[in-house]
Amino acid sequence: MDFTKGDNRFYKEENDKLVAEITYLPKDETVDVNHTFVDQSLRGQGVAEQLVDRVVAEMEKKGKKIVPSCPYVKALFERKPEKYGHIQAK
């Protein structure tokens, strides 16, 4: 799925309606990923993880680690340490 990059967020709109979004707050050497939203119509399709992957790719380019304060992102990082362990701030 393609996402639009905005100010400290990636998102998807369909018919002028927000259907998916992830937001983050830049800090010194890290970013705090603090919110993930996926509309009911898209749930169960892996969209939230795709949003996380988009942020991870962006932060890897910038050399920043991620602090996952969003409950979904925190749980995903814990569930898949082999995929996200390298990017999570300790």
C-alpha positions in Angstrom: 0.0 0.0 0.0 1.3 3.5 -0.8 1.3 6.1 2.0 1.6 9.8 1.8 4.4 11.4 3.9 3.2 14.4 6.0 4.7 16.3 8.8 5.8 13.6 11.3 3.4 11.1 9.9 2.5 8.7 7.1 -1.1 8.3 6.1 -3.6 7.1 3.6 -6.8 8.8 2.5 -9.6 7.3 0.4 -12.4 9.5 -0.9 -11.1 12.4 1.4 -11.4 10.2 4.4 -8.4 9.2 6.6 -8.2 5.4 6.6 -4.7 4.8 8.0 -2.1 6.9 9.8 1.0 6.6 11.9 2.5 9.6 13.8 5.8 10.2 15.4 7.6 12.9 17.4 11.3 13.6 16.5 13.7 13.8 19.4 17.5 14.2 19.4 18.7 10.8 18.1 15.3 9.0 18.2 11.7 9.4 17.2 8.8 8.5 19.4 6.2 6.6 17.4 3.1 7.6 19.4 0.0 6.7 17.4 -1.3 4.2 14.8 -4.8 4.2 13.3 -6.3 1.9 10.8 -9.9 2.2 9.7 -12.2 -0.7 10.4 -12.5 -1.3 6.6 -8.8 -2.1 6.4 -8.2 -4.0 9.6 -6.8 -7.5 9.4 -4.9 -6.8 6.2 -1.5 -5.9 7.7 -1.9 -2.2 7.1 -0.7 -1.2 10.5 2.5 -3.2 10.1 3.0 -1.7 6.7 2.8 1.8 8.3 5.4 0.7 10.9 7.6 -0.6 8.2 7.4 2.7 6.4 8.5 4.6 9.5 11.3 2.1 10.1 12.6 2.6 6.5 12.5 6.3 6.9 14.3 6.3 10.3 16.9 3.8 9.0 17.8 6.3 6.3 18.1 9.1 8.9 20.1 6.9 11.3 17.6 7.3 14.1 16.2 4.7 16.6 12.5 4.4 17.5 10.9 4.7 20.9 7.6 2.9 20.6 5.1 4.6 22.9 2.1 3.6 20.7 0.8 0.3 22.3 0.5 -1.3 18.8 4.0 -0.5 17.8 5.4 -1.6 21.2 3.6 -4.9 21.0 4.8 -5.4 17.4 8.4 -4.7 18.3 8.1 -7.2 21.2 6.4 -9.8 19.0 9.0 -9.5 16.2 12.3 -8.7 17.7 14.1 -10.3 14.7 12.5 -7.8 12.4 12.6 -4.7 14.6 15.2 -5.2 17.3 17.8 -3.3 15.4 15.7 -0.1 15.2 14.2 0.0 18.7 15.9 2.5 21.1 17.0 0.8 24.3 
